[in-house]
Amino acid sequence: MRQYTRRPWRERFEEKIMIDDGCWKWRPANGNQYGKFVFERGDERLAHRLSYETYVEPIPKGLFVLHICDNKACVNPSHLFIGTQLTNMRDKVSKNRQPKGESHGASKLTESIIREIKSQDGIVSQNKMALKYGLSQSSIWRIINNKTWQHLTV
């Protein structure tokens, strides 16, 4: 009976990398998701975190591994950096990647309704618009004064 020997994890890890435009793309990654590497059954790690720990340094407890390239499938250690949740959120906002408008999961309004509301400013009272659209007057005020939906112009 032939004995099966598992290849070293680092060899298996590196064979799953495809270099493309500077990114080291994790080939098993599914769409825009983080890649996973399985050591043994039930012992899996996020590929970008494992790459950082393998090629750079251990990740301090409670910190995130962030992507300079914004490619979740990338495991290139020169595209990765350590940060807090706040660092991650600031990075997202600075790169304009945060969901807004209709793409935001909590949005109940559409861009066409927002354009209607903004176009009625000064013509229809905020209280009447609030009743018409099922919103509070303060929500109408925030829309008109670009406190929300500021990315949308009339």
C-alpha positions in Angstrom: 0.0 0.0 0.0 1.4 3.4 -1.0 1.8 6.0 1.7 0.5 9.5 0.8 2.7 12.4 2.0 1.3 15.8 2.0 3.4 18.5 0.4 4.7 21.3 2.6 2.0 24.0 3.2 4.2 26.8 1.8 4.6 25.0 -1.5 0.9 24.4 -1.8 0.3 28.0 -0.8 2.6 29.5 -3.5 1.2 27.3 -6.3 -2.2 29.0 -5.9 -0.7 32.5 -6.6 -1.0 34.0 -10.1 0.9 37.2 -10.6 -1.1 39.8 -12.6 -0.4 43.6 -12.9 1.6 43.5 -9.6 -1.1 41.7 -7.7 -0.5 38.2 -6.5 -4.0 36.9 -7.2 -5.2 34.0 -5.1 -6.6 31.7 -7.8 -9.1 29.8 -5.7 -10.7 33.1 -4.6 -14.3 33.3 -5.6 -15.3 36.6 -7.2 -14.6 39.6 -5.0 -14.0 37.5 -1.9 -11.0 36.9 0.3 -9.1 33.8 -0.5 -8.8 31.0 2.0 -6.0 28.5 2.5 -6.6 25.1 4.2 -3.8 23.6 6.3 -5.7 20.6 7.4 -9.4 19.8 7.6 -11.0 22.5 9.7 -7.9 24.6 9.9 -8.2 27.4 7.3 -6.8 30.9 7.2 -7.5 33.9 5.1 -4.8 33.9 2.4 -3.9 37.6 2.6 -3.4 37.3 6.3 -1.3 34.2 5.9 0.8 35.9 3.2 1.4 38.9 5.5 2.5 36.7 8.4 4.7 34.5 6.1 6.5 37.2 4.2 6.4 40.3 6.5 5.7 39.7 10.3 3.2 38.4 12.7 -0.1 40.3 12.9 -0.7 41.9 16.3 -3.8 40.8 18.0 -6.9 42.7 17.0 -5.5 44.3 13.9 -6.5 43.9 10.3 -4.5 43.3 7.1 -5.6 45.9 4.6 -5.0 46.1 0.8 -3.3 49.0 -0.9 -4.6 47.7 -4.2 -8.2 47.1 -3.0 -8.1 43.7 -4.5 -9.5 41.2 -2.0 -7.9 38.3 -3.9 -4.4 39.8 -3.8 -1.9 38.2 -1.4 1.2 40.3 -2.5 2.8 41.3 0.8 3.9 44.6 -0.7 0.2 45.4 -1.3 -0.7 44.6 2.3 -0.5 46.7 5.5 -1.6 46.5 9.1 -4.4 48.7 10.5 -7.2 49.1 12.9 -10.9 49.0 12.0 -10.8 52.8 12.0 -7.8 52.7 9.6 -9.8 50.4 7.3 -12.9 52.7 7.4 -10.8 55.8 6.7 -9.0 54.0 3.8 -12.4 53.0 2.3 -13.7 56.6 2.5 -10.5 58.1 1.1 -10.8 55.8 -1.9 -14.5 56.5 -2.2 -15.4 52.7 -1.9 -18.1 53.0 0.7 -21.7 52.1 -0.4 -23.9 55.1 -0.9 -27.3 55.9 -2.3 -29.3 52.9 -3.5 -26.2 50.6 -3.1 -26.3 51.1 0.7 -28.0 48.2 2.3 -30.1 50.4 4.6 -31.4 52.7 1.8 -35.1 52.9 1.4 -35.1 55.6 -1.2 -34.1 55.7 -4.9 -32.0 58.2 -6.7 -35.0 59.4 -8.7 -36.9 60.1 -5.4 -33.9 62.1 -4.1 -33.8 64.1 -7.3 -37.5 64.9 -7.0 -37.0 66.0 -3.4 -34.1 68.2 -4.2 -35.9 69.7 -7.2 -38.9 70.7 -5.0 -36.7 72.7 -2.5 -38.2 76.1 -2.1 -41.4 75.1 -4.0 -42.9 72.6 -1.6 -42.5 72.7 2.1 -40.3 70.2 3.8 -43.3 69.0 5.9 -45.4 68.3 2.8 -42.5 66.4 1.2 -42.0 64.4 4.4 -45.7 63.3 4.2 -45.5 62.6 0.5 -42.4 60.4 0.8 -43.1 58.9 4.2 -40.0 60.6 5.8 -39.4 62.9 8.7 -39.0 66.6 8.0 -35.4 66.3 9.4 -34.7 63.6 6.7 -35.9 66.0 4.0 -33.8 68.8 5.5 -30.7 66.5 5.4 -31.3 65.6 1.8 -31.8 69.2 0.7 -28.8 70.4 2.6 -26.5 67.7 1.3 -26.0 66.1 4.7 -27.1 62.8 3.1 -27.1 61.8 -0.6 -24.5 64.5 -1.2 -23.1 62.5 -4.1 -26.3 63.1 -6.0 -27.0 66.4 -7.8 -30.3 67.5 -9.3 
